[in-house]
Amino acid sequence: MTTPTPSAAAGPALHSAVLDWYSQHGRDLPWRDPDCTPWGIYLSEVMSQQTPVARVQPVWERWLQRWPTPAALAADSPGEAVRMWDGLGYPRRALRLWESARVMVEQHGGQVPRDHEDLLALPGVGAYTAAAVASFAYEDPRTVVDTNVRRVLARTVTGTQHAAPALTAAEMRLAQASMPADRDDANAWNAASMELGALICTARSPKCLECPVVHLCAWQLAGRPEHEGPARRGQAWHGTDRQVRGRIVQLLRESPDPVSRGALGTAWPDDESKLERCLAALVDDGLVEPRGGDRYSLPS
């Protein structure tokens, strides 16, 4: 696989075509509304990690209705955050959101911080989330790089069919070099290039005939050379620890009262040792709280 380098970068023609396309075809998502608060944008970015937008939106709306500010979430229990996560997957993200809300209240006046370093210091926030919130909430044009952006730049700029399996320093330099000089365009480019990768320049079935930059795409102009793509992830789910953990959390989510250890056994009756291991891991992660009498609940 060819390693992307910043020797060439997205230029004005590519910027203009992608931004024009986005203005007409970008999805009408509520967190893209100009009136959406930084808190709403922050929630959307955390919830959208490894989760399809269609699953995120109804949960996002319920969260904002119940907790319209960081202070509202911080005043509630972490267990309620997990309960309201409603099957989005990776429920530790719910705990990190509750923890970050407390930090916002205690250190930032109940607001999502503007400063990029302060964003990075929030629980569970990495480079992508900090950059995305800075750009989309505060119009600070940090370079936002997700798998969609990496794929768009790999194809349009370097002529490579697939991005590297994991973000490389060269890809990050390429993304930084590809940012428009204009501040407003740079923030719009972050969203537009991501959207192009999500809707058109997809990993396995790119819609090249619908692409606004097909005439500029280095991969297309090179004859769409095939390269070894990222390994397809295994589809196994049944019997994994993640499935068992999810069943335990779901049982607790459905009960207003602590649940006995015996009742939790119905989450995975076929393998007691696996159930015990997963329950212990959930306790260690802070997602489950032991109660008296060998009972368990979501954290209080």
C-alpha positions as CSV (number, residue, x, y, z in Angstrom):
1,M,0.0,0.0,0.0
2,T,1.3,3.4,-0.9
3,T,1.9,5.6,2.1
4,P,0.2,9.0,1.8
5,T,2.6,12.0,1.9
6,P,1.9,15.7,2.0
7,S,3.9,16.3,-1.2
8,A,0.5,17.0,-2.8
9,A,-2.6,18.1,-0.9
10,A,-6.2,18.9,-1.5
11,G,-6.2,22.2,-3.4
12,P,-8.8,25.0,-4.1
13,A,-10.5,23.1,-6.9
14,L,-11.1,20.0,-4.7
15,H,-12.1,22.3,-1.8
16,S,-14.7,24.1,-3.9
17,A,-16.2,21.0,-5.4
18,V,-16.6,19.2,-2.1
19,L,-17.9,22.3,-0.3
20,D,-20.5,23.0,-3.0
21,W,-21.6,19.3,-2.9
22,Y,-21.9,19.4,0.9
23,S,-24.0,22.6,0.9
24,Q,-26.6,20.7,-1.3
25,H,-26.3,17.1,-0.2
26,G,-25.1,17.1,3.4
27,R,-27.5,15.3,5.8
28,D,-29.8,17.5,7.8
29,L,-28.7,16.4,11.2
30,P,-29.9,18.2,14.3
31,W,-26.4,18.8,15.7
32,R,-25.5,20.6,12.5
33,D,-28.2,23.2,13.2
34,P,-26.6,26.6,13.8
35,D,-28.6,26.9,17.0
36,C,-27.2,23.6,18.4
37,T,-25.3,24.2,21.6
38,P,-21.7,23.1,22.2
39,W,-23.1,20.6,24.6
40,G,-25.3,19.1,21.9
41,I,-22.4,18.9,19.6
42,Y,-20.2,17.3,22.2
43,L,-22.9,14.7,22.9
44,S,-23.2,13.9,19.2
45,E,-19.5,13.4,18.8
46,V,-19.1,11.0,21.7
47,M,-22.3,9.1,20.8
48,S,-21.3,8.7,17.1
49,Q,-18.0,6.9,17.9
50,Q,-18.4,3.5,16.3
51,T,-22.1,3.9,16.0
52,P,-24.3,4.6,13.0
53,V,-26.0,8.1,12.9
54,A,-29.4,6.6,12.5
55,R,-29.1,4.9,15.9
56,V,-27.5,7.9,17.5
57,Q,-30.1,10.6,16.7
58,P,-33.1,9.3,18.8
59,V,-30.9,8.7,21.8
60,W,-29.2,12.1,21.4
61,E,-32.6,13.8,21.3
62,R,-33.7,12.0,24.5
63,W,-30.5,12.9,26.3
64,L,-30.8,16.6,25.4
65,Q,-34.4,16.7,26.5
66,R,-33.5,15.2,29.9
67,W,-30.1,16.8,30.3
68,P,-30.0,20.0,28.2
69,T,-26.8,21.2,30.0
70,P,-23.7,19.6,31.5
71,A,-24.9,20.6,34.9
72,A,-28.2,18.7,34.4
73,L,-26.3,15.5,33.7
74,A,-23.8,16.0,36.4
75,A,-26.6,16.4,39.0
76,D,-28.0,13.0,38.0
77,S,-26.5,9.6,38.8
78,P,-24.1,7.8,36.5
79,G,-26.4,4.9,36.5
80,E,-29.1,7.0,34.8
81,A,-26.6,7.9,32.1
82,V,-26.0,4.2,31.5
83,R,-29.8,3.5,31.6
84,M,-30.4,6.3,29.0
85,W,-27.7,5.0,26.8
86,D,-30.3,2.7,25.4
87,G,-28.3,0.1,23.6
88,L,-25.9,2.3,21.7
89,G,-23.0,0.0,22.6
90,Y,-19.8,0.6,24.5
91,P,-21.7,1.9,27.5
92,R,-18.5,3.2,29.1
93,R,-19.0,6.2,26.9
94,A,-22.1,7.0,29.0
95,L,-20.0,7.0,32.1
96,R,-17.3,9.1,30.4
97,L,-20.0,11.6,29.4
98,W,-21.2,11.8,33.0
99,E,-17.7,12.3,34.2
100,S,-16.9,15.0,31.7
101,A,-20.1,16.8,32.6
102,R,-18.9,16.9,36.2
103,V,-15.5,18.3,35.0
104,M,-17.3,21.0,33.0
105,V,-19.3,22.0,36.1
106,E,-16.3,21.9,38.5
107,Q,-13.7,23.5,36.2
108,H,-15.4,25.3,33.3
109,G,-18.4,27.0,34.7
110,G,-20.8,24.4,33.4
111,Q,-19.8,24.9,29.8
112,V,-18.1,22.7,27.2
113,P,-14.5,24.2,27.3
114,R,-13.4,26.2,24.2
115,D,-9.7,25.6,24.7
116,H,-8.4,22.6,22.7
117,E,-6.1,21.4,25.6
118,D,-9.1,21.6,28.0
119,L,-11.1,19.5,25.6
120,L,-8.3,16.9,25.4
121,A,-8.3,16.7,29.2
122,L,-11.9,15.7,29.5
123,P,-12.6,12.0,30.4
124,G,-12.7,9.8,27.4
125,V,-11.8,12.5,24.9
126,G,-9.1,11.8,22.3
127,A,-7.6,13.8,19.5
128,Y,-10.5,13.3,17.0
129,T,-13.2,14.3,19.5
130,A,-11.3,17.3,20.8
131,A,-10.7,18.6,17.2
132,A,-14.2,17.9,16.1
133,V,-15.8,19.8,19.0
134,A,-13.4,22.7,18.7
135,S,-14.2,23.0,15.0
136,F,-18.0,22.3,15.0
137,A,-18.9,24.0,18.3
138,Y,-16.4,26.9,18.4
139,E,-15.3,27.3,14.8
140,D,-11.7,26.7,15.7
141,P,-10.4,25.0,12.6
142,R,-8.5,22.1,14.0
143,T,-7.8,19.3,11.6
144,V,-10.5,16.7,12.0
145,V,-9.5,13.3,10.8
146,D,-11.6,10.2,11.0
147,T,-11.7,7.1,8.8
148,N,-13.9,8.8,6.2
149,V,-11.6,11.8,5.8
150,R,-8.5,9.5,5.6
151,R,-10.2,7.5,2.8
152,V,-11.2,10.6,0.8
153,L,-7.7,12.0,1.0
154,A,-6.1,8.7,0.2
155,R,-8.1,8.4,-3.0
156,T,-8.4,12.0,-4.2
157,V,-4.9,13.2,-3.4
158,T,-2.6,10.2,-3.3
159,G,-4.4,7.8,-5.7
160,T,-4.5,5.1,-3.1
161,Q,-7.7,2.9,-2.9
162,H,-7.5,2.4,0.9
163,A,-6.1,4.4,3.8
164,A,-3.7,2.7,6.1
165,P,-5.1,0.3,8.8
166,A,-4.5,2.9,11.4
167,L,-3.9,6.7,11.3
168,T,-0.2,7.4,10.5
169,A,1.8,10.6,11.0
170,A,2.1,11.0,7.2
171,E,-1.7,10.9,6.9
172,M,-2.1,13.5,9.7
173,R,0.4,15.8,7.9
174,L,-1.5,15.3,4.6
175,A,-4.8,16.2,6.3
176,Q,-3.3,19.3,7.9
177,A,-1.8,20.3,4.6
178,S,-5.1,19.8,2.9
179,M,-7.1,22.3,5.1
180,P,-8.3,25.4,3.3
181,A,-6.6,28.6,4.3
182,D,-9.9,30.4,5.0
183,R,-11.1,29.8,8.5
184,D,-14.8,29.3,7.6
185,D,-13.9,27.1,4.7
186,A,-11.6,25.0,6.9
187,N,-14.4,24.3,9.4
188,A,-16.8,23.5,6.6
189,W,-14.2,21.3,4.9
190,N,-13.9,19.2,8.1
191,A,-17.6,18.4,7.9
192,A,-17.8,18.1,4.1
193,S,-14.9,15.8,3.6
194,M,-16.2,13.5,6.4
195,E,-19.6,13.5,4.8
196,L,-18.3,12.7,1.4
197,G,-16.5,9.7,2.8
198,A,-19.6,8.6,4.7
199,L,-22.1,8.9,1.8
200,I,-20.1,8.7,-1.5
201,C,-16.5,7.7,-1.1
202,T,-17.3,4.6,0.9
203,A,-14.9,1.9,1.8
204,R,-16.2,-1.0,-0.3
205,S,-18.7,0.3,-2.8
206,P,-17.7,3.9,-3.7
207,K,-20.4,5.8,-5.7
208,C,-17.8,7.3,-8.1
209,L,-20.5,8.3,-10.7
210,E,-22.1,10.5,-8.1
211,C,-18.9,11.9,-6.7
212,P,-18.4,15.7,-7.2
213,V,-14.7,15.3,-7.5
214,V,-14.5,12.3,-9.8
215,H,-12.7,14.5,-12.4
216,L,-10.1,15.5,-9.9
217,C,-9.6,12.2,-8.0
218,A,-6.1,10.8,-8.3
219,W,-7.3,7.3,-7.8
220,Q,-9.9,7.6,-10.5
221,L,-7.5,9.3,-13.0
222,A,-5.0,6.5,-12.4
223,G,-7.6,3.9,-13.5
224,R,-8.8,2.9,-10.0
225,P,-5.8,0.6,-9.2
226,E,-6.6,-2.0,-6.6
227,H,-4.7,-2.3,-3.4
228,E,-5.0,-4.6,-0.5
229,G,-7.7,-3.2,1.6
230,P,-8.2,-3.2,5.3
231,A,-9.0,-6.7,6.7
232,R,-12.7,-7.3,7.1
233,R,-13.5,-7.6,10.8
234,G,-14.9,-10.8,12.0
235,Q,-18.6,-11.0,12.4
236,A,-18.7,-13.3,15.4
237,W,-20.9,-11.9,18.2
238,H,-22.7,-14.8,19.9
239,G,-21.0,-15.8,23.1
240,T,-18.5,-12.9,23.2
241,D,-17.8,-11.2,26.4
242,R,-19.2,-8.0,24.9
243,Q,-22.5,-9.8,24.3
244,V,-22.7,-11.1,27.8
245,R,-21.7,-7.8,29.3
246,G,-24.5,-6.1,27.2
247,R,-27.1,-8.6,28.5
248,I,-26.1,-8.0,32.1
249,V,-26.3,-4.2,31.7
250,Q,-29.6,-4.5,29.9
251,L,-31.1,-6.5,32.8
252,L,-30.0,-3.8,35.2
253,R,-31.3,-1.1,32.9
254,E,-34.7,-2.6,32.8
255,S,-35.0,-2.9,36.6
256,P,-35.7,0.1,38.9
257,D,-34.4,-2.0,41.8
258,P,-31.2,-3.9,42.4
259,V,-31.1,-7.3,40.8
260,S,-30.0,-10.5,42.5
261,R,-27.0,-12.5,41.4
262,G,-29.3,-15.4,40.6
263,A,-31.5,-13.3,38.3
264,L,-28.4,-11.9,36.5
265,G,-27.6,-15.6,35.8
266,T,-30.2,-15.5,33.1
267,A,-28.0,-13.2,31.0
268,W,-25.8,-16.2,30.1
269,P,-26.9,-19.4,31.8
270,D,-24.7,-21.7,29.7
271,D,-21.4,-20.6,31.1
272,E,-21.2,-19.6,34.7
273,S,-17.5,-18.8,34.6
274,K,-18.0,-16.4,31.7
275,L,-20.9,-14.7,33.4
276,E,-18.8,-14.3,36.6
277,R,-15.9,-12.9,34.6
278,C,-18.0,-10.4,32.7
279,L,-19.9,-9.3,35.9
280,A,-16.5,-8.7,37.6
281,A,-15.2,-6.7,34.7
282,L,-18.4,-4.5,34.7
283,V,-17.9,-3.8,38.4
284,D,-14.2,-2.9,37.7
285,D,-15.3,-0.6,34.9
286,G,-17.8,1.2,37.2
287,L,-20.7,0.2,35.0
288,V,-22.2,-2.1,37.7
289,E,-22.3,-1.5,41.5
290,P,-22.6,-4.3,44.1
291,R,-25.3,-4.0,46.6
292,G,-26.0,-5.8,49.9
293,G,-27.4,-9.3,49.8
294,D,-25.6,-10.3,46.7
295,R,-27.5,-7.9,44.5
296,Y,-26.3,-5.5,41.8
297,S,-27.5,-2.2,40.2
298,L,-26.3,0.5,37.8
299,P,-24.0,2.9,39.6
300,S,-25.7,5.4,41.9
